[in-house]
Amino acid sequence: MAKFKGEVTFKVTFKGLGVPVGFGMTNAIIFHECATQVGLKTPWSKIPKNYKDKRFNVEIIDKKILIDEKKEN
């Protein structure tokens, strides 16, 4: 099995997402919803596909993936 290192940048845009305000968790709810939509982009996701929300658009903006040639002892 190859070992990799890198970075992937996703852009998630959304419109019309209703979130309660004033409970101190507004950002956490938005971040969770965005992360869920990113996870649904994979065909092997264990999240049921009915969670796919048409209010969200997920794009891969940049990816830098390299083989990690560091030897393990």
TIKOL-75553 format. One line per 8 residues: number of its first residue (from 1); their letters; for each residue z, y, x of N, C-alpha, C. Coordinates in pm, whole numbers. Example, Ala and Ser with C-alpha at 12.3 -4.5 7.8 and 13.67 -1.06 7.14 Angstrom:
2
1) as) 780 -569 1319 780 -450 1230 780 -330 1320 | 708 -225 1285 714 -106 1367 787 3 1290 $
# end
This chain:
73
1) makfkgev) 0 -117 84 0 0 0 0 124 89 | -88 217 60 -94 342 136 16 437 91 | 63 517 182 163 621 153 93 755 157 | 119 838 60 55 968 50 158 1079 51 | 112 1198 87 192 1319 73 99 1427 21 | 155 1527 -43 68 1632 -91 129 1720 -196 | 40 1787 -265 79 1885 -365 -30 1891 -471 | 9 1896 -598 -85 1912 -708 -36 2029 -792 $
9) tfkvtfkg) -126 2122 -823 -91 2239 -903 -157 2227 -1041 | -75 2229 -1143 -123 2224 -1280 -110 2361 -1344 | -201 2392 -1433 -191 2513 -1514 -182 2466 -1660 | -75 2506 -1727 -57 2472 -1868 -57 2601 -1948 | -150 2612 -2041 -151 2726 -2131 -121 2677 -2271 | -58 2762 -2349 -24 2723 -2486 -27 2845 -2576 | -39 2818 -2706 -46 2926 -2803 17 2876 -2933 | 100 2960 -2992 157 2928 -3123 274 2831 -3118 $
17) lgvpvgfg) 343 2821 -3004 456 2729 -2991 582 2797 -3046 | 640 2739 -3148 762 2794 -3207 885 2741 -3135 | 966 2833 -3081 1085 2796 -3004 1200 2886 -3050 | 1318 2830 -3079 1432 2914 -3114 1471 3006 -2999 | 1508 3128 -3029 1547 3226 -2928 1695 3256 -2945 | 1764 3275 -2832 1902 3317 -2838 2003 3207 -2812 | 1958 3087 -2781 2050 2977 -2753 2062 2950 -2603 | 1994 3030 -2521 1999 3012 -2377 1916 2895 -2327 $
25) mtnaiifh) 1834 2837 -2414 1754 2720 -2374 1606 2741 -2400 | 1565 2862 -2429 1425 2888 -2462 1332 2843 -2350 | 1359 2885 -2226 1274 2845 -2114 1277 2694 -2094 | 1394 2632 -2105 1404 2487 -2086 1318 2412 -2188 | 1317 2459 -2311 1236 2394 -2415 1088 2409 -2382 | 1047 2529 -2343 906 2553 -2309 865 2468 -2188 | 949 2465 -2084 917 2385 -1965 907 2237 -1999 | 997 2189 -2083 994 2048 -2123 865 2015 -2199 $
33) ecatqvgl) 827 2102 -2291 705 2079 -2368 582 2079 -2277 | 578 2171 -2181 465 2177 -2087 460 2051 -2000 | 576 2010 -1949 581 1890 -1864 539 1766 -1941 | 577 1757 -2066 537 1644 -2150 386 1639 -2163 | 323 1754 -2184 177 1758 -2199 107 1721 -2068 | 164 1760 -1954 108 1719 -1824 116 1567 -1812 | 228 1510 -1847 246 1364 -1840 150 1288 -1928 | 112 1347 -2039 19 1280 -2131 -124 1276 -2078 $
41) ktpwskip) -153 1349 -1969 -288 1347 -1911 -321 1213 -1846 | -220 1133 -1813 -245 1006 -1746 -267 894 -1848 | -361 805 -1822 -387 697 -1918 -273 595 -1927 | -186 588 -1828 -79 490 -1829 56 550 -1870 | 54 670 -1924 177 735 -1968 247 650 -2073 | 379 642 -2062 458 568 -2160 496 655 -2280 | 458 783 -2273 480 873 -2386 374 843 -2491 | 412 820 -2615 311 791 -2719 207 904 -2729 $
49) knykdkrf) 82 867 -2741 -28 964 -2743 -21 1058 -2863 | 57 1023 -2965 68 1114 -3079 149 1239 -3045 | 207 1246 -2925 276 1366 -2878 178 1469 -2821 | 51 1430 -2805 -51 1524 -2757 -59 1639 -2856 | -42 1760 -2806 -35 1878 -2891 -156 1966 -2865 | -232 1994 -2967 -356 2072 -2954 -330 2218 -2917 | -205 2263 -2925 -172 2401 -2886 -166 2417 -2734 | -173 2306 -2660 -161 2308 -2514 -294 2272 -2449 $
57) nveiidkk) -320 2336 -2336 -434 2300 -2252 -380 2279 -2110 | -410 2163 -2051 -362 2129 -1918 -481 2117 -1823 | -473 2190 -1711 -578 2185 -1609 -516 2155 -1473 | -589 2080 -1391 -550 2065 -1250 -620 2176 -1175 | -541 2267 -1117 -595 2385 -1049 -627 2353 -904 | -538 2281 -837 -557 2253 -695 -487 2122 -661 | -541 2052 -565 -477 1929 -517 -500 1915 -368 | -394 1884 -300 -398 1859 -155 -325 1727 -134 $
65) ilidekke) -399 1620 -124 -340 1487 -110 -391 1426 19 | -298 1385 105 -330 1329 236 -259 1197 253 | -316 1112 335 -248 989 373 -136 1025 469 | -16 977 441 100 1003 526 99 899 637 | 62 942 756 48 850 869 177 834 947 | 285 887 896 414 875 961 458 728 958 | 491 673 1073 532 532 1085 678 517 1044 | 705 415 965 843 384 930 898 281 1025 $
73) n) 1026 292 1059 1091 194 1149 1145 77 1073 $
# end
